[in-house]
Amino acid sequence: MFRVLLAYVLLFTLPSVQLAAAQDLQAIARINIDKSRISDRLLGGVSVKLSLSQAVPFRVFTLDEPKRLVVDFKEVDWTLFSDEDLLNTDAVTDIRYGIFRPGWSRMVLDLANPLAVEVIEMKTGANPGGPVTLSILMRNVTSAEFARNAGAPEDDGWAFEVKAPAVASRGRQLGDRPLVVAIDAGHGGIDPGATHQEHEEKQLVLLFAREFKEALILTGRYSAAMTRDQDEFVSLPDRITRARAIGADVFISLHADALAQGTASGTTVYTVSEKASDAAAETLATQHDRSDLLAGVDLSRQDDQVATVLMDMARLETAARSDLLAEMIVAGVAESIGHLRKRPHLSAGFTVLKAPDIPSVLVELGFMSNKRDLNNLLNKKWRAQVIEGLVSALDLWAVEDAAQALLLRK
Ligand SMILES: [Zn+2]
């Protein structure tokens, strides 16, 4: 089973691809499908052979839960890629591929069994600058061994991370300027989120995010920006980095997941739980530049303990502000659409909510696995009602939050 996820992205990025092609015709490689195969090895394991029109930088790694083999390439053009006949093994259950970042491509193989990469080589032919074969040989291993080897490599010059310019902190909002709202459309690019029939979560939430942004700006009371405004992959830490780069006062992540049980329905609002926040601090500290952690507080010269304490202080205050926002969103949306599910405000360990200094909530607009929710998400009128509820919640929150900030100052 194959899915072409990124035809849309390819169209979207065509101008830059053409530009690159004009500057350097040799920069973009194509996969020759006739000479490429993914098949079982004779003595067990899997062989991946990809024939490319020319040598390109690449890297290979595995990820766990679910088990995947990831191959990143610089400048591979997928437009003519057809995956018929490529897969000749049951050990790989699905292939996804497409643009991962401008200039970078990713191929993901979903693995049925734990496999370890044994041999990676890129063989050139007689003609330098001509076609090459990337060969990845994998052997069967235990789940424990797979887990030990799995993980994305350290950023060794691949520069996937988008460096955001440091923004001087304007401090907590006091109601004296337009609130800056970071709108985070979940998933994107190679990560479609939940899927149901032809619908993909990444597209539904992007549509909603654009309408939400439009509505906020139209009020004249808000400035709003999106962490992604196209079908691109943005890592979770990058989403926070982007929000911080625009000096966001609040961060609202939008999702529409599917649940296997099929019983979940309705809009739900999440904030990060206390327990998850502690682990989050650790992850954040390792994944971000120190100076990026708390806008306006330079942690790069602090030792780890001081950094942790400063983050804890920021987070305690932020958690209360996030909870207040979540409650107001629940009330605002309930009023605008007339009803909400029973426990509409939950706490969970979402990485995307873990900026220590920006009040953050995650709004599950509905569950794609539920037919009524899916129809709602596809309905412009319903979306407008929810957006109305979100805007009035932000209106109330901005006033209440500013009042509390002034109280804290006394
Ligand atoms: Zn989601």
Residues whose N, C-alpha, C, O or C-beta is under 5 A from the ligand:
A	BS01	ZN	G186 G193 H255 A256 D257
